[in-house]
Amino acid sequence: MQDSSYSAVFGALTQQHRLDTIANNLANVNTTGFKGDKLAFKDTFRRYAHDMLDPNTNLTHKVPWPQANLLAQPRISESVIDLSQGAMKSTGNPLDLAIAGDGFFRVQTPEGEFMTRQGVYHRSAEGFIVDGHGNQLLGEGGPLQIPEGGVILIDAAGGVSVDGEFLDTITLVRVEDQRALEKVGHSMLRIRPDAAAQAVPAEGATVEQGFLEAANVNVVSEMVNMIEALRAFEAYQKMISGSFEQDKKAITEIGAPR
């Protein structure tokens, strides 16, 4: 098999992963608090052994030697979560919350504590503030619990009051090394177990009551990226087919006994 086939296979697999990422971004364009994924690519070059040394050291530098032979294979150089701010949508619901700035809500789940920008909450039968999956929103004193009825007021600092009585403060956190974050589903994130990063208080971030943060996915840009990835994938397919035909021709014609 020719080296061009290997390069084309690597390229096709890379574009397939890129398409999966784009499709996931587009599927969550209406998901509250969703953060899209971004990929970056690079070509890795492997230099052949005979390119490392020049056996003709007695010749002058004026001899026009050809460029070194390099084998290029595409790789994903970076895969990151785009944590840029999404647009704010007013709902008027007192338990719809959004974050302005760099920060996350803390939620308690059966699997442990996670971070999220998703802000659709409601009061459970037990009085806890929970999301659509029953995960409890955390304050400084633990899971937030509010009495039934009453006027709920949540200020910019996260302070929760019902009928003027202060109950607790919603704690916002951030991660200094955002590359240490990974998604775990349902718009939640956590710090990778192998990362040394830690969650710290989100200074400067504010809570916006009665608002929701839309996904930060640009539909037009993602559609353009999808078309580009599909065209690249088709080009790699043609390269693989062309290399196969050349190999077949070499075997059947050049290598045939005379």
Residue pairs with C-beta under 8 A, 6 or more apart in sequence:
1 243
1 247
2 243
2 246
2 247
3 71
4 239
4 242
4 243
5 239
5 240
5 243
5 244
6 73
7 71
7 72
7 73
7 74
7 239
8 236
8 237
8 239
8 240
8 243
9 236
9 240
10 73
10 74
10 75
11 73
11 74
11 232
11 236
11 239
12 233
12 236
12 237
12 240
14 41
14 74
14 75
14 76
15 229
15 230
15 232
15 233
15 236
16 233
17 39
17 76
18 39
18 225
18 229
19 226
19 229
19 230
19 233
21 37
21 39
21 79
22 222
22 225
22 226
22 229
23 226
24 37
25 36
25 37
25 217
25 222
26 217
26 219
26 222
26 223
26 226
28 34
28 36
28 215
28 217
29 215
29 217
29 219
29 222
30 214
30 215
31 118
31 187
31 215
32 118
32 119
32 120
32 187
32 212
32 213
32 214
32 215
33 86
33 98
33 116
33 117
33 118
33 119
33 187
33 212
33 213
33 215
34 86
34 118
34 187
34 215
34 216
34 217
35 81
35 82
35 83
35 84
35 86
35 117
35 187
35 189
35 215
35 216
36 81
36 82
36 215
36 216
36 217
36 222
37 79
37 80
37 81
37 82
38 78
38 79
38 80
38 81
38 82
39 76
39 78
39 79
40 76
40 77
40 78
40 79
41 74
41 75
41 76
41 77
42 74
42 75
42 77
43 72
43 73
43 74
43 75
44 72
44 73
44 74
44 75
45 70
45 71
45 72
46 70
46 71
46 73
47 68
47 69
47 70
48 68
48 69
48 70
48 71
51 68
51 69
51 70
54 65
56 63
80 178
80 179
81 178
81 181
81 182
81 183
81 189
82 216
83 102
83 178
83 181
84 216
85 100
85 101
85 213
85 216
86 117
86 213
86 214
86 215
86 216
87 213
87 214
88 98
88 100
88 208
88 211
88 212
88 213
88 214
89 211
89 212
89 213
89 214
90 210
90 211
91 210
91 211
91 212
92 210
93 210
94 151
94 152
94 153
94 154
94 209
94 210
95 121
95 122
95 123
95 129
95 152
96 119
96 120
96 121
96 209
96 210
96 211
96 212
97 105
97 119
97 121
97 154
97 170
97 207
97 208
97 209
97 211
97 212
98 117
98 119
98 207
98 208
98 211
98 212
98 213
99 105
99 117
99 119
99 172
99 202
99 205
99 206
99 207
99 208
99 213
100 205
100 206
100 207
100 208
101 202
101 204
101 205
101 206
102 174
102 202
102 204
102 205
103 172
103 173
103 174
103 202
103 205
104 115
104 116
104 117
104 172
104 173
104 174
104 175
104 189
104 199
104 202
105 115
105 116
105 117
105 118
105 119
105 137
105 138
105 170
105 172
106 113
106 114
106 115
106 137
106 138
106 171
106 172
106 173
106 199
107 113
107 114
107 115
107 116
107 131
107 135
107 136
107 137
107 138
107 188
108 135
108 136
108 138
108 143
109 133
109 135
109 188
112 190
113 138
114 135
114 184
114 188
114 189
114 190
115 173
115 175
115 181
115 188
115 189
115 190
115 199
116 131
116 186
116 187
116 188
116 189
117 187
117 213
118 131
118 186
118 187
118 188
119 211
119 212
119 213
120 131
120 132
120 212
121 129
121 130
121 131
121 137
122 129
122 130
123 129
123 130
123 146
123 148
124 130
124 134
126 145
127 145
127 146
127 147
127 148
128 136
128 137
128 143
128 144
128 145
129 136
129 137
129 143
129 144
129 145
129 146
130 136
130 137
131 137
131 186
133 186
135 186
135 188
136 143
136 144
137 143
137 144
137 170
138 144
138 170
138 171
139 158
139 160
139 167
139 168
139 169
139 170
139 171
140 168
140 169
140 171
141 168
144 160
144 167
144 168
144 170
145 167
146 152
146 160
146 162
146 167
147 162
150 162
150 163
151 162
151 163
152 160
152 161
152 162
153 160
153 161
153 162
153 164
153 209
154 160
154 161
154 170
154 207
154 209
155 161
155 207
155 209
156 206
156 207
156 208
157 169
157 206
157 207
158 169
158 170
158 171
158 172
158 207
159 166
159 168
159 169
159 170
160 166
160 167
160 168
160 169
160 170
161 167
170 207
171 201
172 201
172 202
172 205
172 207
173 199
173 200
173 201
173 202
174 199
174 200
174 201
174 202
174 205
175 181
175 191
175 197
175 198
175 199
175 200
176 197
176 200
177 195
177 196
177 197
180 191
180 192
180 195
180 196
180 197
181 189
181 190
181 191
181 192
182 189
182 190
182 191
182 192
183 189
184 190
191 197
191 198
191 199
